Amino acid sequence: MEPIRTQRTRRPAGAPEKLSAREQRFASEYLVDLCGGAAALRAGYNQSPASARGTASRLLTKASVQAAVAAVVVVLTFFVT
């Protein structure tokens, strides 16, 4: 007999992941000075500056974090202009 295969629940293609609380904080802190390493430290990630830069780089490649940052930039652009 063939084993029963179960389907994994996947999010629809193009749907962003939900951000964790620290990822949300990182996105907010990143907008303060656009410095990823400093934002990672302020958001509560690693204590070493070198590892914070690596964490920031990883976070900024996530589509969900990029979308959160872009959404705030769009809103700010709307109110500034």
DRENDREN-622167 format. One record per residue (C-alpha): residue number from 1; x, y, z. Coordinates in steps of 0.05 Angstrom, whole numbers. Example, Ala and Ser with C-alpha at 12.3 -4.5 7.8 and 13.67 -1.06 7.14 Angstrom:
2
+-------+--------+--------+--------+
! torfi !     xx !     yy !     zz !
+-------+--------+--------+--------+
!     1 !    246 !    -90 !    156 !
!     2 !    273 !    -21 !    143 !
+-------+--------+--------+--------+
This chain:
81
+-------+--------+--------+--------+
! torfi !     xx !     yy !     zz !
+-------+--------+--------+--------+
!     1 !      0 !      0 !      0 !
!     2 !     21 !     70 !    -14 !
!     3 !     28 !    117 !     46 !
!     4 !    -25 !    171 !     54 !
!     5 !      1 !    239 !     34 !
!     6 !    -23 !    299 !     71 !
!     7 !    -25 !    367 !     39 !
!     8 !     10 !    423 !     74 !
!     9 !    -26 !    487 !     82 !
!    10 !     10 !    540 !     41 !
!    11 !     -3 !    613 !     37 !
!    12 !    -24 !    637 !    -32 !
!    13 !     31 !    658 !    -79 !
!    14 !     46 !    731 !    -70 !
!    15 !     13 !    736 !     -2 !
!    16 !     63 !    766 !     48 !
!    17 !     79 !    729 !    112 !
!    18 !     55 !    759 !    178 !
!    19 !    109 !    796 !    214 !
!    20 !    131 !    778 !    284 !
!    21 !    132 !    832 !    337 !
!    22 !    207 !    840 !    330 !
!    23 !    203 !    844 !    254 !
!    24 !    150 !    898 !    260 !
!    25 !    195 !    935 !    309 !
!    26 !    254 !    927 !    262 !
!    27 !    214 !    957 !    204 !
!    28 !    195 !   1016 !    248 !
!    29 !    265 !   1026 !    274 !
!    30 !    295 !   1020 !    203 !
!    31 !    254 !   1080 !    181 !
!    32 !    285 !   1123 !    235 !
!    33 !    354 !   1127 !    203 !
!    34 !    355 !   1074 !    148 !
!    35 !    412 !   1038 !    184 !
!    36 !    396 !    964 !    186 !
!    37 !    448 !    945 !    239 !
!    38 !    426 !    999 !    287 !
!    39 !    352 !    982 !    274 !
!    40 !    365 !    908 !    290 !
!    41 !    399 !    927 !    356 !
!    42 !    342 !    974 !    375 !
!    43 !    290 !    921 !    356 !
!    44 !    322 !    872 !    405 !
!    45 !    362 !    828 !    359 !
!    46 !    434 !    806 !    371 !
!    47 !    481 !    847 !    414 !
!    48 !    542 !    846 !    369 !
!    49 !    543 !    899 !    314 !
!    50 !    570 !    849 !    263 !
!    51 !    515 !    799 !    276 !
!    52 !    463 !    855 !    278 !
!    53 !    484 !    876 !    207 !
!    54 !    476 !    804 !    184 !
!    55 !    408 !    800 !    217 !
!    56 !    388 !    866 !    184 !
!    57 !    410 !    841 !    116 !
!    58 !    370 !    777 !    125 !
!    59 !    308 !    815 !    148 !
!    60 !    312 !    865 !     91 !
!    61 !    310 !    808 !     40 !
!    62 !    243 !    783 !     68 !
!    63 !    185 !    805 !     25 !
!    64 !    141 !    816 !     86 !
!    65 !    191 !    864 !    118 !
!    66 !    202 !    900 !     52 !
!    67 !    126 !    908 !     45 !
!    68 !    120 !    937 !    115 !
!    69 !    175 !    987 !    102 !
!    70 !    146 !   1005 !     34 !
!    71 !     77 !   1015 !     63 !
!    72 !    101 !   1066 !    113 !
!    73 !    143 !   1102 !     61 !
!    74 !     81 !   1108 !     16 !
!    75 !     40 !   1136 !     73 !
!    76 !     94 !   1185 !     92 !
!    77 !    104 !   1206 !     20 !
!    78 !     29 !   1219 !     14 !
!    79 !     28 !   1264 !     75 !
!    80 !     92 !   1301 !     59 !
!    81 !     74 !   1320 !    -12 !
+-------+--------+--------+--------+
